Amino acid sequence: MSAARIAVLVILLAGVAAAVWFVVAPRTSQAVEQPLAFSHKKHQEQDLACLDCHAGAEKDQYATLPSMRACALCHKEVKGESPAAAEVTRYIEEGLVIPWQQVNRVVGHVYFSHKAHVRYGEMACAECHGEMATLETPVTSSQVEHLDMEACMDCHQARGAANDCLTCHR
């Protein structure tokens, strides 16, 4: 066998190995440090729903983080004695954006639309993200790592949603 054929074979095998790893590798994420001691529970106790802060979930592919304008609706002035609330007010007063660290991602070969699941699928956020309303600390690691292809396909089947490859893989 010629050196050129061996080189092509090695490249092909490396490509196949990389593709297999990309599909089956565990999606582990390392915990990140968030800039504020944020409590979903305190916000839920104020009758805020997920979509009040994560408005993109109902109308876009991404749920989005709350805009500073949304935070300013309640936090233009310091509320209570929480250092975190005072810090939010400082960000607003200085015209800064809170540098939250993204923790939830799907693997690169998967297309996921919050809008399709929230608006059209009428799914509750907790179905994928867990019971956020009880969290008193900020989210520091992924809540969606458990959502592998089998879990998603089972959910699609149970809801009568499309389950063909191109629904999620683009």
C-alpha positions in Angstrom: 0.0 0.0 0.0 1.3 3.4 -0.9 2.1 6.1 1.6 -0.6 8.3 0.1 -3.3 5.6 0.6 -2.1 5.0 4.2 -2.3 8.8 4.9 -5.9 9.0 3.5 -6.9 5.9 5.5 -5.4 7.4 8.7 -7.2 10.7 8.1 -10.5 8.9 7.4 -10.2 6.8 10.5 -9.4 9.9 12.6 -12.4 11.6 11.2 -14.7 8.7 12.0 -13.3 8.5 15.5 -13.8 12.2 16.1 -17.4 12.0 14.8 -18.2 9.1 17.0 -16.6 10.8 20.1 -18.6 14.0 19.2 -21.9 12.1 19.2 -21.4 9.8 22.2 -19.1 11.8 24.5 -20.6 12.8 27.8 -21.7 16.5 28.0 -20.1 17.4 31.3 -19.7 21.0 32.2 -17.6 22.5 34.9 -19.2 24.6 37.5 -18.8 28.3 36.9 -18.9 31.2 39.4 -21.7 33.6 38.9 -21.3 37.3 39.7 -24.3 37.6 42.1 -26.0 35.5 44.7 -29.2 35.2 42.7 -32.2 33.5 44.2 -34.9 32.2 41.8 -36.9 31.4 44.8 -37.1 35.0 46.0 -38.1 36.1 42.6 -40.8 33.4 42.3 -42.2 34.5 45.7 -42.7 37.9 44.1 -45.0 36.1 41.5 -42.5 36.4 38.7 -42.8 33.6 36.2 -39.9 32.2 34.1 -41.1 34.1 31.0 -41.1 37.4 32.9 -37.3 37.4 33.0 -36.5 34.9 30.2 -38.7 36.4 27.6 -36.9 34.9 24.7 -38.1 31.4 25.7 -41.5 32.0 24.2 -40.5 33.9 21.0 -37.0 32.9 20.1 -34.5 30.0 19.8 -32.8 31.1 23.0 -34.4 31.7 26.3 -32.1 34.7 26.9 -31.0 36.2 30.2 -33.0 39.0 31.6 -32.2 42.4 30.2 -31.1 45.1 32.6 -34.3 46.9 31.7 -36.3 44.0 33.1 -34.2 44.0 36.3 -34.7 47.8 36.6 -38.5 47.4 36.8 -38.0 46.2 40.4 -34.4 47.1 41.2 -34.0 50.8 40.4 -33.7 51.3 44.2 -32.2 48.8 46.6 -34.8 46.3 47.9 -34.3 44.9 51.4 -30.9 44.2 52.9 -29.6 41.8 50.4 -26.1 42.6 49.2 -27.0 41.0 45.8 -30.0 43.4 45.4 -27.7 46.3 46.1 -25.3 45.0 43.5 -28.1 44.8 40.9 -29.0 48.4 41.6 -25.3 49.4 41.2 -25.2 47.6 37.8 -28.3 49.5 36.7 -27.1 52.9 38.0 -23.7 52.5 36.2 -25.4 51.3 33.0 -23.6 47.9 33.2 -24.8 44.4 32.2 -24.5 41.7 34.8 -21.9 39.3 33.5 -23.8 36.0 34.0 -22.0 32.9 32.8 -24.0 30.6 30.5 -24.3 27.1 31.8 -26.9 25.4 29.6 -25.9 24.3 26.1 -26.8 21.6 23.8 -24.1 19.8 21.8 -23.2 21.6 18.6 -24.9 19.1 16.2 -28.3 19.6 17.8 -30.7 22.4 17.0 -32.9 23.4 19.9 -35.5 26.1 19.9 -37.1 27.3 23.1 -39.9 28.8 21.2 -40.8 25.4 19.6 -40.9 23.7 23.0 -42.4 26.5 25.1 -45.0 28.1 22.8 -45.9 25.3 20.4 -45.1 22.3 22.6 -46.6 24.0 25.6 -43.8 22.6 27.8 -43.1 24.0 31.3 -39.6 25.1 31.9 -39.2 22.7 34.8 -39.6 19.7 32.4 -36.0 20.3 31.2 -34.5 22.7 33.8 -35.9 21.2 37.0 -37.8 23.1 39.7 -36.1 26.5 39.4 -38.5 28.1 41.8 -36.8 26.4 44.8 -33.3 27.5 44.0 -31.8 30.0 46.4 -28.4 30.1 44.8 -27.4 31.0 41.2 -27.2 28.2 38.6 -23.6 27.3 38.3 -23.7 24.1 36.2 -25.9 22.7 33.5 -29.4 21.5 34.2 -29.9 19.9 30.8 -27.0 17.4 30.7 -29.5 14.6 31.3 -31.2 15.4 28.1 -29.6 13.0 25.7 -31.0 11.9 22.3 -33.0 9.0 23.9 -34.7 11.3 26.4 -35.6 13.9 23.7 -37.0 11.2 21.3 -39.0 9.7 24.1 -40.5 13.1 24.9 -41.2 13.8 21.2 -42.9 10.4 20.9 -45.0 10.9 24.0 -46.2 14.3 22.7 -46.7 13.3 19.1 -44.0 15.7 18.0 -41.8 15.0 14.9 -39.1 12.5 15.6 -37.2 12.5 12.3 -33.5 13.3 12.2 -33.8 16.8 10.6 -36.2 18.0 13.4 -33.2 18.4 15.7 -30.1 17.8 13.5 -29.4 20.5 11.0 
